[in-house]
């Protein structure tokens, strides 16, 4: 199955891209996707370990099962004062 990932700043700068697609086996989870991204974009890590993921506009967790054609938004929540 094919998953589209969109990176939100600052992750897009680390990835060197605003979006990419990853092929996962059927029944793959968000955790599987993160593993694939670790291999494809090592510069994202370790910062991406604390990233927030949205799958088709809904908050997702590492155990979320992905479906072919899903769009995943990967963002880092930054705080400050």
C-alpha positions in Angstrom: 0.0 0.0 0.0 1.1 3.5 -0.7 1.1 6.2 2.1 1.7 9.9 1.5 3.6 11.8 4.3 3.7 15.6 4.5 6.3 17.1 6.8 5.6 20.4 8.7 8.5 22.7 9.7 11.0 22.1 11.1 10.7 18.5 10.0 10.6 19.4 6.3 13.9 21.1 6.6 15.5 18.0 8.2 13.9 15.7 5.6 14.9 18.0 2.7 11.3 17.6 1.4 7.8 18.8 2.1 6.3 15.4 1.3 7.1 11.8 0.3 5.4 8.5 -0.2 6.3 5.2 1.4 5.2 1.7 0.4 4.1 -0.5 3.4 2.7 -4.0 3.5 -1.1 -4.3 4.0 -2.0 -3.9 7.7 1.0 -1.7 8.3 0.9 0.6 11.3 2.1 4.1 12.0 4.9 2.5 13.9 5.9 0.7 10.7 5.8 4.0 8.8 8.0 5.7 11.4 10.5 2.8 11.0 10.5 3.3 7.2 11.0 7.0 7.6 13.9 6.4 10.0 15.7 4.5 7.2 14.8 6.9 4.4 15.3 10.1 6.4 17.8 9.5 9.2 18.3 13.3 9.7 14.7 13.4 11.1 15.7 11.4 14.1 15.8 11.7 17.1 13.6 14.8 16.8 10.9 12.9 15.0 10.5 10.5 18.0 8.3 13.1 19.6 6.4 14.1 16.4 2.6 14.3 16.3 0.8 12.4 13.4 -2.5 13.1 11.8 -4.0 10.5 9.4 -6.6 11.9 7.1 -7.2 14.8 9.6 -7.5 12.7 12.7 -4.9 12.3 15.5 -3.1 9.0 15.1 -1.1 6.8 17.5 1.8 4.4 16.8 -0.6 1.4 16.8 -3.0 3.0 14.2 -3.4 0.7 11.2 -2.9 2.6 7.9 -4.8 2.0 4.7 -3.7 2.4 1.1 -3.9 6.0 0.0 -3.8 7.5 3.6 -2.3 11.0 3.9 -0.2 11.4 7.0 0.8 14.8 8.4 3.9 14.7 10.5 4.5 17.7 12.7 6.6 18.7 15.7 4.9 20.7 18.4 7.2 23.4 19.7 6.7 25.4 22.8 8.2 28.6 24.1 7.5 31.4 26.3 
